[in-house]
Structure formats: C-alpha cells, structure tokens
C-alpha cells in the first residue's frame, strides 16, 4: 500500500480517535507456527505504534523470527469503528522504563497516590524493557458509514445490481 494512502487513512478523524485509545490487539505468529492475538497497551507517536513489554516476554522470540504483525483497534459501541493496521515490528531494548510505557498506562483512572504507587512498583520490577515499534505498511478504517468490510461492500454492490435489474 502506498505511504500517502496509509497516511490519509490514519489521519481521518475516526482513525485519530482510535489511535488515541489505550488498547490494541496484536496478532503475530508464535515460534511454534501458530497464530497469537493479545491485548496490549500502545502509544501512537504520529508515525509509529509503540508497544512496551518485558525483556523476557514470550512474544519477543516470535517477533524476531517473524516481525510481520497485524493490529486491531476498535470500539465497543454500535456501529463499531475498526482500525486495521499491518506492519513490521522492530525491537528496541532499553534500560529503565520507556516514557511511552508510562504515558500509555497513564489514562487509567488512578488517584495521584495510586499513580505514584504504580510507577514505583513498575520502576522496582523492570530494569529495562523492549520497545516494539511498528511502522504501518497497510491500513484500513471500517466505520460502517463511509467504509465497510470488503465482503459486506461486495454484497451491497451485488444487492444494488439485483435491485437495478429488477426495477
């Protein structure tokens, strides 16, 4: 997919709303060859999706073996808004706690005291983390207003053609 088209899709108002959410589902192929899909906190920096994970996470060997991933960010209301992204994961081992990790987990409702306790616990638990940086290579927004899933759009076109010939 052309980078300009990806940028256009990711800059749509619904896409920007979805990219401001807390959780995405990351799909990847595990080292045993079977698919995995996991919920994970994320941050969007305007060009890349950033996930943070522990240095001993089971997904890291899988992402090193096959860095191709897919992400889904969606709403729980009807009609759903769904942002689908594909890309390649790059792994960046860092010392300490990445700022993205602290920001992406900062939207949960916590009192200032709870936030301080949580951050102290995080800093005592991790001596470093891995930033999983995903640059989108493909994107699709399904909003059920302008865009539909491809199969549903095809069915709608077939129905319109049937109705046009029977009229």
Backbone as a printed PyTorch tensor [residue, N CA C, xyz], in Angstrom:
tensor([[[  0.8480,  -1.1720,   0.0000],
         [  0.0000,   0.0000,   0.0000],
         [  0.8940,   1.2360,   0.0000]],

        [[  0.5200,   2.2290,  -0.7620],
         [  1.2510,   3.4770,  -0.8890],
         [  1.2590,   4.2400,   0.4430]],

        [[  2.4130,   4.8070,   0.8190],
         [  2.5480,   5.5260,   2.0890],
         [  1.5960,   6.7030,   2.1870]],

        [[  1.3280,   7.3900,   1.0910],
         [  0.3830,   8.5130,   1.1250],
         [ -1.0260,   8.0400,   1.4770]],

        [[ -1.4230,   6.8790,   0.9590],
         [ -2.7440,   6.3260,   1.2740],
         [ -2.8170,   5.9240,   2.7410]],

        [[ -1.7420,   5.3090,   3.2670],
         [ -1.7000,   4.9410,   4.6830],
         [ -1.8600,   6.1940,   5.5410]],

        [[ -1.1030,   7.2340,   5.2070],
         [ -1.1690,   8.4880,   5.9590],
         [ -2.5630,   9.0810,   5.9040]],

        [[ -3.1940,   9.0670,   4.7370],
         [ -4.5490,   9.6100,   4.5920],
         [ -5.5240,   8.8470,   5.4860]],

        [[ -5.4310,   7.5320,   5.5010],
         [ -6.3260,   6.7210,   6.3340],
         [ -6.0830,   6.9970,   7.8130]],

        [[ -4.8230,   7.0440,   8.2210],
         [ -4.5000,   7.2380,   9.6380],
         [ -4.8050,   8.6540,  10.1220]],

        [[ -4.9610,   9.6010,   9.2040],
         [ -5.2820,  10.9780,   9.5820],
         [ -6.7810,  11.2660,   9.5970]],

        [[ -7.6010,  10.2920,   9.2160],
         [ -9.0490,  10.5100,   9.2670],
         [ -9.4830,  10.6960,  10.7250]],

        [[-10.5300,  11.4760,  10.9570],
         [-10.9640,  11.7280,  12.3420],
         [-11.2150,  10.4520,  13.1560]],

        [[-11.9190,   9.4690,  12.5980],
         [-12.1530,   8.2330,  13.3550],
         [-10.8380,   7.5060,  13.6380]],

        [[ -9.9220,   7.5000,  12.6890],
         [ -8.6270,   6.8540,  12.9190],
         [ -7.8870,   7.5440,  14.0560]],

        [[ -7.8910,   8.8610,  14.0530],
         [ -7.1990,   9.6040,  15.1160],
         [ -7.8240,   9.2950,  16.4830]],

        [[ -9.1630,   9.1670,  16.5240],
         [ -9.8280,   8.7960,  17.7840],
         [ -9.3780,   7.4100,  18.2330]],

        [[ -9.3270,   6.4830,  17.2940],
         [ -8.9240,   5.1120,  17.6460],
         [ -7.4530,   5.0540,  18.0640]],

        [[ -6.6110,   5.8130,  17.3890],
         [ -5.1850,   5.8260,  17.7320],
         [ -4.9260,   6.4910,  19.0830]],

        [[ -5.9120,   7.1790,  19.6370],
         [ -5.7850,   7.7870,  20.9600],
         [ -6.2720,   6.8470,  22.0660]],

        [[ -6.7550,   5.6710,  21.7090],
         [ -7.2440,   4.7160,  22.7130],
         [ -6.0760,   4.0660,  23.4540]],

        [[ -6.4020,   3.2090,  24.4070],
         [ -5.3970,   2.5890,  25.2710],
         [ -4.9020,   1.2260,  24.7970]],

        [[ -5.8060,   0.4430,  24.2270],
         [ -5.5160,  -0.9720,  23.9700],
         [ -5.6810,  -1.3030,  22.4970]],

        [[ -4.7560,  -2.0880,  21.9920],
         [ -4.8630,  -2.6780,  20.6650],
         [ -4.7680,  -4.1870,  20.8320]],

        [[ -5.1250,  -4.9060,  19.8090],
         [ -4.8730,  -6.3490,  19.7790],
         [ -3.7660,  -6.5770,  18.7620]],

        [[ -2.7170,  -7.2100,  19.2370],
         [ -1.5400,  -7.5050,  18.4220],
         [ -1.6220,  -8.9520,  17.9720]],

        [[ -1.5640,  -9.1630,  16.6700],
         [ -1.5470, -10.5180,  16.1110],
         [ -0.1720, -10.7750,  15.5130]],

        [[  0.3490, -11.9600,  15.8150],
         [  1.6660, -12.3460,  15.3110],
         [  1.7240, -13.8650,  15.2550]],

        [[  2.7730, -14.3950,  14.6720],
         [  2.9580, -15.8410,  14.5750],
         [  3.9710, -16.2620,  15.6310]],

        [[  3.5570, -17.1630,  16.5220],
         [  4.4350, -17.6510,  17.5900],
         [  5.5350, -18.5400,  17.0000]],

        [[  6.5370, -18.8150,  17.8010],
         [  7.6600, -19.6250,  17.3110],
         [  7.2350, -21.0440,  16.9560]],

        [[  6.0950, -21.5250,  17.4890],
         [  5.6080, -22.8580,  17.1120],
         [  4.7820, -22.8350,  15.8330]],

        [[  4.6760, -21.6570,  15.1950],
         [  3.9710, -21.5360,  13.9240],
         [  2.4800, -21.2700,  14.0450]],

        [[  1.9660, -21.1700,  15.2520],
         [  0.5380, -20.9140,  15.4290],
         [  0.2930, -19.4250,  15.6690]],

        [[ -0.8870, -18.9450,  15.2930],
         [ -1.1770, -17.5150,  15.4620],
         [ -1.4700, -17.1640,  16.9130]],

        [[ -1.1770, -15.9330,  17.2480],
         [ -1.4790, -15.3800,  18.5630],
         [ -2.1250, -14.0140,  18.3600]],

        [[ -3.0460, -13.6660,  19.2350],
         [ -3.6320, -12.3410,  19.2640],
         [ -3.7730, -11.9600,  20.7270]],

        [[ -3.1260, -10.8570,  21.1050],
         [ -3.1200, -10.4590,  22.5110],
         [ -3.5010,  -8.9930,  22.6570]],

        [[ -4.2210,  -8.6520,  23.7260],
         [ -4.4560,  -7.2370,  24.0040],
         [ -3.1930,  -6.6430,  24.6160]],

        [[ -2.8650,  -5.4300,  24.2270],
         [ -1.6710,  -4.7900,  24.7580],
         [ -1.8330,  -3.2700,  24.6650]],

        [[ -1.3270,  -2.5760,  25.6700],
         [ -1.3550,  -1.1130,  25.6590],
         [ -0.4290,  -0.6070,  24.5580]],

        [[ -0.7910,   0.5470,  24.0040],
         [  0.0160,   1.1010,  22.9110],
         [  0.0180,   2.6180,  22.9780]],

        [[  0.9410,   3.1720,  22.2220],
         [  1.0530,   4.6260,  22.0650],
         [  1.2760,   4.9050,  20.5830]],

        [[  0.6420,   5.9410,  20.0720],
         [  0.8150,   6.3740,  18.6870],
         [  1.6040,   7.6760,  18.7210]],

        [[  2.7270,   7.7240,  18.0070],
         [  3.5490,   8.9380,  18.0290],
         [  3.4040,   9.7760,  16.7600]],

        [[  2.4120,   9.4530,  15.9620],
         [  2.1710,  10.1900,  14.7240],
         [  2.7160,   9.4910,  13.4920]],

        [[  3.5980,   8.5270,  13.6910],
         [  4.1700,   7.7710,  12.5770],
         [  4.2650,   6.2810,  12.8860]],

        [[  4.3380,   5.9440,  14.1730],
         [  4.5490,   4.5510,  14.5710],
         [  3.6690,   4.2200,  15.7780]],

        [[  3.3470,   2.9370,  15.8610],
         [  2.6940,   2.3950,  17.0520],
         [  3.8290,   1.8720,  17.9320]],

        [[  3.8150,   2.2350,  19.2080],
         [  4.8430,   1.7670,  20.1260],
         [  4.1810,   0.9430,  21.2240]],

        [[  4.6630,  -0.2730,  21.3870],
         [  4.2470,  -1.1600,  22.4630],
         [  5.4610,  -1.3270,  23.3640]],

        [[  5.2550,  -1.5900,  24.6340],
         [  6.3780,  -1.8640,  25.5320],
         [  6.1080,  -3.1710,  26.2440]],

        [[  7.1490,  -3.9730,  26.3990],
         [  6.9880,  -5.2790,  27.0280],
         [  8.2370,  -5.6310,  27.8170]],

        [[  8.1150,  -6.6340,  28.6580],
         [  9.2600,  -7.0700,  29.4590],
         [ 10.2940,  -7.7500,  28.5580]],

        [[ 11.5350,  -7.7190,  28.9900],
         [ 12.6200,  -8.2920,  28.1900],
         [ 12.5180,  -9.8090,  28.0820]],

        [[ 11.7260, -10.4510,  28.9510],
         [ 11.5690, -11.9050,  28.9100],
         [ 10.2280, -12.3360,  28.3140]],

        [[  9.5520, -11.4480,  27.6250],
         [  8.2410, -11.7450,  27.0480],
         [  8.3330, -12.8390,  25.9750]],

        [[  7.3580, -13.7320,  25.9830],
         [  7.3200, -14.8270,  25.0040],
         [  7.1280, -14.3330,  23.5760]],

        [[  6.5870, -13.1340,  23.4020],
         [  6.3680, -12.6440,  22.0390],
         [  7.6610, -12.2050,  21.3600]],

        [[  8.6960, -11.8940,  22.1280],
         [  9.9210, -11.3610,  21.5260],
         [ 10.6400, -12.3520,  20.6140]],

        [[ 10.8550, -13.6210,  21.0270],
         [ 11.4710, -14.5550,  20.0770],
         [ 10.6320, -14.7240,  18.8050]],

        [[  9.3060, -14.6880,  18.9650],
         [  8.4210, -14.8190,  17.8030],
         [  8.5750, -13.6280,  16.8700]],

        [[  8.6480, -12.4200,  17.4330],
         [  8.7870, -11.2170,  16.6120],
         [ 10.1690, -11.1320,  15.9700]],

        [[ 11.1710, -11.6930,  16.6250],
         [ 12.4950, -11.7470,  15.9940],
         [ 12.4880, -12.7180,  14.8180]],

        [[ 11.7610, -13.8140,  14.9690],
         [ 11.6730, -14.8300,  13.9100],
         [ 10.8250, -14.3460,  12.7410]],

        [[  9.7140, -13.6890,  13.0530],
         [  8.8110, -13.1790,  12.0110],
         [  8.2460, -11.8450,  12.4890]],

        [[  8.8100, -10.7340,  12.0290],
         [  8.3890,  -9.4240,  12.5330],
         [  7.0940,  -8.8800,  11.9310]],

        [[  6.4600,  -9.6140,  11.0390],
         [  5.2100,  -9.1400,  10.4450],
         [  4.0790,  -9.2730,  11.4620]],

        [[  3.3370,  -8.1740,  11.6730],
         [  2.2690,  -8.1560,  12.6620],
         [  1.0190,  -7.5030,  12.0800]],

        [[ -0.0800,  -7.7130,  12.7750],
         [ -1.3370,  -7.0260,  12.4690],
         [ -1.8980,  -6.5020,  13.7800]],

        [[ -2.5360,  -5.3350,  13.7070],
         [ -3.1330,  -4.7080,  14.8770],
         [ -4.5920,  -4.3990,  14.5960]],

        [[ -5.4120,  -4.5070,  15.6200],
         [ -6.8070,  -4.0940,  15.5450],
         [ -7.0830,  -3.1710,  16.7140]],

        [[ -7.6210,  -1.9960,  16.4100],
         [ -8.0670,  -1.0570,  17.4320],
         [ -9.5300,  -0.7810,  17.1150]],

        [[-10.4110,  -0.9920,  18.0850],
         [-11.8280,  -0.8200,  17.7780],
         [-12.6010,  -0.3030,  18.9740]],

        [[-13.8650,  -0.0040,  18.7200],
         [-14.7710,   0.4850,  19.7580],
         [-15.7020,  -0.6410,  20.1610]],

        [[-16.3940,  -0.4200,  21.2670],
         [-17.3450,  -1.4070,  21.7730],
         [-18.7840,  -1.0150,  21.4550]],

        [[-18.9970,   0.1460,  20.8540],
         [-20.3490,   0.6290,  20.5890],
         [-20.7680,   0.2990,  19.1580]],

        [[-22.0730,   0.4390,  18.9110],
         [-22.6200,   0.1470,  17.5910],
         [-22.9590,   1.4600,  16.8920]],

        [[-22.6480,   1.6370,  15.6410],
         [-21.8340,   0.7300,  14.8300],
         [-20.3600,   0.8380,  15.2340]],

        [[-19.6520,  -0.2690,  15.1930],
         [-18.2530,  -0.2260,  15.6090],
         [-17.3990,   0.5880,  14.6440]],

        [[-16.3460,   1.1250,  15.1750],
         [-15.2930,   1.7660,  14.3790],
         [-14.0850,   0.8540,  14.5430]],

        [[-13.4730,   0.4760,  13.4420],
         [-12.3880,  -0.5040,  13.4700],
         [-11.2310,   0.0100,  12.6320]],

        [[-10.0620,   0.0360,  13.2260],
         [ -8.8520,   0.3970,  12.5060],
         [ -7.9640,  -0.8310,  12.4480]],

        [[ -7.6710,  -1.2590,  11.2380],
         [ -6.8070,  -2.4140,  10.9990],
         [ -5.4770,  -1.9050,  10.4670]],

        [[ -4.3980,  -2.3810,  11.0420],
         [ -3.0610,  -1.9550,  10.6320],
         [ -2.1790,  -3.1800,  10.5000]],

        [[ -1.3760,  -3.1960,   9.4540],
         [ -0.3300,  -4.2190,   9.3130],
         [  1.0010,  -3.4980,   9.2730]],

        [[  2.0240,  -4.1890,   9.7350],
         [  3.3410,  -3.5760,   9.7180],
         [  4.4210,  -4.5470,  10.1280]],

        [[  5.5880,  -4.0010,  10.3000],
         [  6.7660,  -4.7720,  10.6820],
         [  7.2390,  -4.2660,  12.0350]],

        [[  7.4300,  -5.1830,  12.9720],
         [  7.8720,  -4.8240,  14.3140],
         [  9.3940,  -4.7490,  14.3650]],

        [[  9.8820,  -3.6610,  14.9370],
         [ 11.3080,  -3.5240,  15.2320],
         [ 11.4440,  -3.4840,  16.7400]],

        [[ 12.4350,  -4.2040,  17.2650],
         [ 12.6050,  -4.3230,  18.7050],
         [ 13.7520,  -3.4440,  19.1670]],

        [[ 13.4940,  -2.6770,  20.1950],
         [ 14.4710,  -1.7390,  20.7400],
         [ 14.5760,  -1.9910,  22.2430]],

        [[ 15.6470,  -2.6680,  22.6770],
         [ 15.8550,  -2.9400,  24.0940],
         [ 16.3690,  -1.6620,  24.7460]],

        [[ 15.7050,  -1.2520,  25.8310],
         [ 16.0900,  -0.0180,  26.5070],
         [ 16.3090,  -0.2780,  27.9930]],

        [[ 17.1910,   0.5020,  28.5780],
         [ 17.3860,   0.4770,  30.0250],
         [ 16.2910,   1.3230,  30.6620]],

        [[ 15.8400,   0.9110,  31.8170],
         [ 14.8120,   1.6780,  32.5130],
         [ 13.4480,   1.5130,  31.8730]],

        [[ 12.5650,   2.4330,  32.1970],
         [ 11.1780,   2.3760,  31.7380],
         [ 10.9730,   3.4140,  30.6390]],

        [[ 10.5730,   2.9830,  29.4500],
         [ 10.3200,   3.9500,  28.3790],
         [  9.1850,   4.9100,  28.7500]],

        [[  9.3530,   6.1640,  28.3530],
         [  8.3120,   7.1620,  28.6200],
         [  6.9760,   6.7470,  28.0080]],

        [[  7.0160,   6.0860,  26.8460],
         [  5.7640,   5.6380,  26.2200],
         [  4.9950,   4.7100,  27.1580]],

        [[  5.7020,   3.8370,  27.8670],
         [  5.0350,   2.8990,  28.7700],
         [  4.3160,   3.6550,  29.8820]],

        [[  4.9750,   4.6550,  30.4180],
         [  4.3510,   5.4420,  31.4820],
         [  3.1630,   6.2370,  30.9500]],

        [[  3.2840,   6.7830,  29.7380],
         [  2.1720,   7.5470,  29.1300],
         [  1.0130,   6.6400,  28.7720]],

        [[  1.3030,   5.4820,  28.1420],
         [  0.2070,   4.6240,  27.6680],
         [ -0.5790,   4.0400,  28.8210]],

        [[  0.0210,   3.9300,  29.9640],
         [ -0.6830,   3.4200,  31.1300],
         [ -1.1600,   4.5580,  32.0360]],

        [[ -1.0560,   5.7720,  31.5680],
         [ -1.4520,   6.9170,  32.3680],
         [ -2.8980,   7.3140,  32.2130]],

        [[ -3.6250,   6.6710,  31.3120],
         [ -5.0160,   7.0660,  31.0930],
         [ -5.9830,   6.3010,  31.9890]],

        [[ -5.4990,   5.2940,  32.6990],
         [ -6.3670,   4.5700,  33.6240],
         [ -6.7070,   5.4770,  34.7960]],

        [[ -7.9200,   5.3380,  35.3050],
         [ -8.3540,   6.1770,  36.4190],
         [ -7.5930,   5.7780,  37.6810]],

        [[ -6.6840,   6.6480,  38.1040],
         [ -5.9210,   6.4340,  39.3260],
         [ -5.8520,   7.7610,  40.0640]],

        [[ -5.8890,   7.6770,  41.3760],
         [ -5.6370,   8.8730,  42.1610],
         [ -4.1460,   9.1800,  42.0370]],

        [[ -3.7300,  10.3820,  42.3620],
         [ -2.2950,  10.6790,  42.3310],
         [ -1.4760,   9.7230,  43.2000]],

        [[ -2.0360,   9.3320,  44.3350],
         [ -1.3300,   8.3890,  45.2100],
         [ -1.2050,   7.0160,  44.5440]],

        [[ -2.2960,   6.5520,  43.9280],
         [ -2.2530,   5.2680,  43.2230],
         [ -1.2570,   5.3170,  42.0760]],

        [[ -1.2470,   6.4210,  41.3710],
         [ -0.3140,   6.5860,  40.2560],
         [  1.1300,   6.5090,  40.7590]],

        [[  1.4370,   7.1840,  41.8460],
         [  2.7900,   7.1590,  42.4060],
         [  3.1670,   5.7430,  42.8430]],

        [[  2.2340,   5.0270,  43.4730],
         [  2.4960,   3.6410,  43.8910],
         [  2.7180,   2.7460,  42.6790]],

        [[  1.8770,   2.9150,  41.6550],
         [  2.0130,   2.0970,  40.4500],
         [  3.3690,   2.3370,  39.7990]],

        [[  3.7380,   3.5960,  39.6440],
         [  5.0080,   3.9120,  38.9930],
         [  6.1900,   3.3930,  39.8080]],

        [[  6.1240,   3.4900,  41.1270],
         [  7.1990,   2.9550,  41.9760],
         [  7.3070,   1.4410,  41.8060]],

        [[  6.1790,   0.7700,  41.7250],
         [  6.1760,  -0.6880,  41.5220],
         [  6.7810,  -1.0430,  40.1650]],

        [[  6.3950,  -0.3300,  39.1340],
         [  6.9360,  -0.5690,  37.7940],
         [  8.4490,  -0.3800,  37.7930]],

        [[  8.9030,   0.7110,  38.3650],
         [ 10.3450,   1.0010,  38.3750],
         [ 11.1260,  -0.0260,  39.1840]],

        [[ 10.5010,  -0.6180,  40.2290],
         [ 11.2020,  -1.6310,  41.0190],
         [ 11.1980,  -2.9940,  40.3300]],

        [[ 10.2380,  -3.2200,  39.4530],
         [ 10.0980,  -4.5250,  38.8000],
         [ 10.9690,  -4.6670,  37.5580]],

        [[ 11.0230,  -3.6420,  36.7350],
         [ 11.7210,  -3.6990,  35.4470],
         [ 13.0500,  -2.9610,  35.5240]],

        [[ 14.1280,  -3.6290,  35.0860],
         [ 15.3950,  -2.9090,  34.9440],
         [ 15.5450,  -2.3710,  33.5270]],

        [[ 14.6660,  -2.7930,  32.6770],
         [ 14.6240,  -2.3510,  31.2910],
         [ 13.4250,  -2.9830,  30.6240]],

        [[ 13.1440,  -2.5460,  29.4320],
         [ 12.0120,  -3.0880,  28.6810],
         [ 12.4000,  -3.1490,  27.2070]],

        [[ 11.5010,  -3.6860,  26.4220],
         [ 11.6680,  -3.6950,  24.9760],
         [ 10.5520,  -2.8590,  24.3770]],

        [[ 10.9550,  -1.8680,  23.6010],
         [ 10.0040,  -1.0850,  22.8240],
         [  9.7800,  -1.8440,  21.5250]],

        [[  8.5420,  -2.1760,  21.2290],
         [  8.1730,  -2.8160,  19.9720],
         [  7.5930,  -1.7120,  19.1040]],

        [[  8.3480,  -1.3140,  18.0900],
         [  7.9710,  -0.1810,  17.2530],
         [  7.4450,  -0.7090,  15.9170]],

        [[  6.2120,  -0.3470,  15.5960],
         [  5.5560,  -0.8440,  14.3920],
         [  5.2570,   0.3250,  13.4670]],

        [[  5.8640,   0.2920,  12.2950],
         [  5.5760,   1.2790,  11.2630],
         [  4.5120,   0.6950,  10.3460]],

        [[  3.3700,   1.3570,  10.2170],
         [  2.3040,   0.8210,   9.3640],
         [  2.7370,   0.6870,   7.8940]],

        [[  2.4510,  -0.4730,   7.3260],
         [  2.6790,  -0.7100,   5.8950],
         [  1.3480,  -0.8990,   5.1570]],

        [[  0.2630,  -0.9480,   5.9150],
         [ -1.0870,  -1.1200,   5.3670],
         [ -2.0620,  -0.6680,   6.4380]],

        [[ -3.1560,  -0.0430,   6.0370],
         [ -4.1630,   0.3920,   6.9990],
         [ -5.5350,   0.3970,   6.3410]],

        [[ -6.5480,   0.1040,   7.1610],
         [ -7.9380,   0.1870,   6.7020],
         [ -8.7930,   0.6260,   7.8730]],

        [[ -9.6170,   1.6250,   7.6300],
         [-10.5940,   2.0790,   8.6090],
         [-11.9590,   1.5820,   8.1720]],

        [[-12.6510,   0.9110,   9.0690],
         [-14.0240,   0.4780,   8.8120],
         [-14.9000,   1.2630,   9.7910]],

        [[-15.7440,   2.1340,   9.2350],
         [-16.5810,   2.9620,  10.1040],
         [-18.0760,   2.6850,   9.9260]],

        [[-18.4420,   1.8400,   8.9820],
         [-19.8240,   1.4760,   8.6910],
         [-20.6650,   2.6800,   8.2850]],

        [[-19.9830,   3.7880,   7.9430],
         [-20.6550,   4.9510,   7.3820],
         [-20.1460,   5.1650,   5.9630]],

        [[-18.8270,   5.3330,   5.8450],
         [-18.1890,   5.5230,   4.5390],
         [-17.5430,   4.2200,   4.0680]],

        [[-16.9390,   3.5010,   5.0010],
         [-16.2410,   2.2640,   4.6430],
         [-16.8440,   1.0740,   5.3680]],

        [[-16.9080,  -0.0350,   4.6370],
         [-17.4360,  -1.3010,   5.1470],
         [-16.3620,  -2.3720,   5.0180]],

        [[-16.5250,  -3.4940,   5.7270],
         [-15.6420,  -4.6270,   5.4290],
         [-15.7960,  -4.9880,   3.9510]],

        [[-14.7220,  -5.4100,   3.3170],
         [-14.7270,  -5.6930,   1.8770],
         [-15.8490,  -6.6390,   1.4830]],

        [[-16.0410,  -7.7250,   2.2200],
         [-17.0810,  -8.7040,   1.8800],
         [-18.4720,  -8.0790,   1.9560]],

        [[-18.7220,  -7.2450,   2.9450],
         [-20.0260,  -6.5810,   3.0840],
         [-20.2290,  -5.5730,   1.9500]],

        [[-19.1870,  -4.8480,   1.5860],
         [-19.2790,  -3.9020,   0.4670],
         [-19.6080,  -4.6430,  -0.8280]],

        [[-18.9920,  -5.8060,  -1.0380],
         [-19.2890,  -6.6080,  -2.2400],
         [-20.7400,  -7.0620,  -2.2390]],

        [[-21.2480,  -7.5080,  -1.0830],
         [-22.6440,  -7.9340,  -1.0040],
         [-23.5880,  -6.7590,  -1.2760]],

        [[-23.2630,  -5.5900,  -0.7810],
         [-24.1000,  -4.4040,  -1.0240],
         [-24.1290,  -4.0580,  -2.5060]],

        [[-22.9680,  -4.1730,  -3.1730],
         [-22.9250,  -3.9130,  -4.6160],
         [-23.7590,  -4.9350,  -5.3770]],

        [[-23.6670,  -6.2060,  -4.9980],
         [-24.4640,  -7.2490,  -5.6570],
         [-25.9510,  -6.9890,  -5.4570]],

        [[-26.3510,  -6.6080,  -4.2490],
         [-27.7540,  -6.3110,  -3.9760],
         [-28.2260,  -5.1290,  -4.8270]],

        [[-27.4230,  -4.0940,  -4.9220],
         [-27.7860,  -2.9240,  -5.7220],
         [-27.9500,  -3.3200,  -7.1920]],

        [[-27.0610,  -4.1890,  -7.6840],
         [-27.1560,  -4.6360,  -9.0810],
         [-28.4270,  -5.4380,  -9.2970]],

        [[-28.7750,  -6.3210,  -8.3360],
         [-30.0120,  -7.1120,  -8.4370],
         [-31.2280,  -6.2000,  -8.4450]],

        [[-31.2120,  -5.2110,  -7.5660],
         [-32.3560,  -4.3020,  -7.4500],
         [-32.4770,  -3.4500,  -8.7130]],

        [[-31.3640,  -3.0750,  -9.3170],
         [-31.3950,  -2.2690, -10.5320],
         [-31.9580,  -3.0570, -11.6980]],

        [[-31.6370,  -4.3520, -11.7850],
         [-32.1420,  -5.1680, -12.9000],
         [-33.6000,  -5.5770, -12.6970]],

        [[-34.0630,  -5.6180, -11.4470],
         [-35.4660,  -5.9980, -11.2080],
         [-36.4020,  -4.8000, -11.2330]],

        [[-35.8400,  -3.6090, -11.2950],
         [-36.6980,  -2.4060, -11.2610],
         [-37.2080,  -2.0340, -12.6190]]])
